[in-house]
Amino acid sequence: MKVTIDEFKTHFQGEVLLPDDAGYDDVRQIWNAMIDRKPGVIARCRSIEDVIRAIQFGRTQHLLISIRGGGHNIAGNAVCDDGLMIDLSLMKDVQVDPTTRTASVGPGCTLGEVDRVVQAHGLATPLGINSTTGVAGLTLGGGFGWLSRKYGMTIDNLLSAEVITADGQ
């Protein structure tokens, strides 16, 4: 069943940007300035429900879907031409449990944002080297940083993840 962009916007808590909207050009940019792709729609998610809605919208519209986490993405896969870019960069919550010495990190966080919060508790984790790198992409790619020789790769320190599959489950 096809859903119009207006119907999608009504049930979406985040921001939906189209190419003519203010802020569109800023949001579609990633750290690698050599990538200059232009999605047909950008869904700036604020919640897991938004992510699920965006995936379902993209599937019903038969759109190519790309995912932008923290926005570093040197390969450029975070941005697609003419499709739907699901932007997670607004999902930046970082919660630290100092007792268990663990942190819960939103998919839009960068290394610098996580470092600031965990260091306030006297903690650190083996993240990458560049503070503008997104934690989600770095972790899923293995993640090598200053602490990796002693504490392993970033992925080695991942205890759990909430995953939304390509079919929106």
C-alpha positions as CSV (number, residue, x, y, z in Angstrom):
1,M,0.0,0.0,0.0
2,K,1.4,3.4,-1.1
3,V,1.6,6.1,1.6
4,T,1.9,9.7,0.7
5,I,4.7,11.8,2.1
6,D,2.1,13.8,4.0
7,E,0.7,10.7,5.6
8,F,4.2,9.6,6.6
9,K,4.9,13.0,8.2
10,T,1.7,12.8,10.3
11,H,2.9,9.8,12.2
12,F,6.6,10.7,12.3
13,Q,7.9,12.3,15.5
14,G,11.2,13.5,13.9
15,E,11.7,15.8,10.9
16,V,11.1,14.9,7.3
17,L,13.0,17.0,4.8
18,L,12.5,17.2,1.0
19,P,15.1,18.7,-1.4
20,D,13.4,22.2,-1.4
21,D,13.2,22.4,2.4
22,A,15.4,24.7,4.5
23,G,18.2,22.7,6.1
24,Y,18.1,19.9,3.5
25,D,21.5,20.6,2.2
26,D,23.1,20.8,5.6
27,V,21.5,17.5,6.8
28,R,22.5,15.5,3.7
29,Q,26.2,16.3,4.2
30,I,28.6,13.9,5.7
31,W,32.2,14.4,6.9
32,N,33.6,13.2,3.5
33,A,32.9,16.3,1.4
34,M,33.7,14.3,-1.8
35,I,30.3,12.7,-1.4
36,D,27.6,14.9,-2.9
37,R,24.5,12.8,-3.1
38,K,20.9,14.0,-2.9
39,P,18.3,11.8,-1.3
40,G,14.7,12.3,-2.4
41,V,13.6,12.3,1.3
42,I,15.5,12.6,4.5
43,A,13.8,11.1,7.7
44,R,15.5,12.6,10.8
45,C,14.5,10.1,13.4
46,R,14.0,10.9,17.1
47,S,13.0,7.4,18.3
48,I,13.1,3.7,17.5
49,E,9.5,4.1,16.4
50,D,10.6,6.7,13.9
51,V,13.2,4.3,12.5
52,I,10.6,1.6,12.0
53,R,8.2,4.0,10.4
54,A,10.9,5.3,8.0
55,I,12.0,1.8,7.0
56,Q,8.3,0.8,6.4
57,F,7.8,4.0,4.4
58,G,10.9,3.4,2.2
59,R,9.8,-0.2,1.6
60,T,6.2,0.6,0.6
61,Q,7.5,3.4,-1.7
62,H,10.2,1.0,-3.2
63,L,12.9,3.5,-2.3
64,L,16.6,2.9,-2.0
65,I,17.4,3.3,1.7
66,S,20.6,4.6,3.3
67,I,21.4,5.1,7.0
68,R,23.3,8.0,8.4
69,G,24.5,7.5,12.0
70,G,27.0,10.1,13.3
71,G,27.7,11.5,9.8
72,H,31.4,10.7,9.4
73,N,31.0,7.8,6.9
74,I,34.1,8.1,4.7
75,A,32.8,5.6,2.1
76,G,29.7,7.7,1.5
77,N,27.1,4.8,1.9
78,A,25.2,6.9,4.5
79,V,23.7,9.1,1.7
80,C,21.9,7.8,-1.4
81,D,20.7,9.6,-4.5
82,D,16.9,9.9,-5.0
83,G,16.1,7.4,-2.2
84,L,15.3,7.7,1.5
85,M,18.1,8.7,3.9
86,I,17.3,7.6,7.4
87,D,19.2,10.1,9.6
88,L,19.9,8.9,13.1
89,S,22.0,11.9,14.1
90,L,19.3,13.3,16.4
91,M,19.4,10.1,18.5
92,K,22.3,11.1,20.7
93,D,21.4,9.8,24.2
94,V,24.2,8.5,26.3
95,Q,23.4,6.8,29.6
96,V,26.2,5.6,31.9
97,D,25.8,3.2,34.8
98,P,28.8,3.8,37.0
99,T,28.1,0.7,39.1
100,T,28.3,-1.7,36.2
101,R,30.7,0.6,34.3
102,T,28.6,0.3,31.1
103,A,27.1,2.8,28.8
104,S,24.1,2.8,26.5
105,V,24.7,4.9,23.4
106,G,22.3,6.2,20.8
107,P,23.0,5.4,17.1
108,G,23.6,9.1,16.2
109,C,26.4,9.7,18.7
110,T,29.9,10.6,17.7
111,L,33.0,9.5,19.6
112,G,33.5,12.9,21.1
113,E,29.9,13.0,22.4
114,V,30.4,9.6,24.1
115,D,33.8,10.4,25.5
116,R,32.5,13.6,27.2
117,V,29.8,11.7,29.0
118,V,31.8,8.6,30.0
119,Q,34.8,10.6,31.1
120,A,32.6,12.5,33.6
121,H,32.3,9.2,35.4
122,G,36.1,8.4,35.1
123,L,35.5,5.8,32.4
124,A,36.6,5.3,28.8
125,T,36.1,2.7,26.1
126,P,38.2,1.8,23.1
127,L,36.6,4.0,20.4
128,G,38.3,5.3,17.3
129,I,40.8,8.2,17.0
130,N,38.7,10.9,15.3
131,S,36.1,12.5,17.7
132,T,33.7,13.2,14.8
133,T,33.4,9.5,13.9
134,G,30.0,8.0,14.5
135,V,29.9,5.3,17.2
136,A,27.5,3.0,15.4
137,G,29.4,2.8,12.1
138,L,32.7,2.5,13.9
139,T,31.5,-0.3,16.2
140,L,30.0,-2.3,13.4
141,G,33.2,-1.9,11.4
142,G,35.3,-3.3,14.2
143,G,36.6,0.0,15.7
144,F,40.3,0.5,16.4
145,G,41.4,3.3,18.7
146,W,44.0,4.4,21.3
147,L,42.8,1.8,23.9
148,S,42.4,-1.1,21.5
149,R,45.7,-2.8,22.1
150,K,44.9,-3.1,25.8
151,Y,41.1,-3.5,25.7
152,G,40.3,-4.9,22.3
153,M,38.4,-3.4,19.4
154,T,35.2,-1.4,19.9
155,I,33.1,-4.3,18.7
156,D,34.7,-6.6,21.4
157,N,33.3,-4.3,24.1
158,L,29.7,-4.3,22.7
159,L,27.5,-6.1,25.2
160,S,24.2,-5.8,23.4
161,A,22.4,-3.9,20.6
162,E,18.9,-3.1,19.7
163,V,18.6,-4.0,16.0
164,I,15.9,-3.1,13.6
165,T,15.9,-5.4,10.5
166,A,15.5,-4.3,6.9
167,D,11.8,-5.4,7.1
168,G,11.2,-3.0,10.0
169,Q,11.0,-5.6,12.8
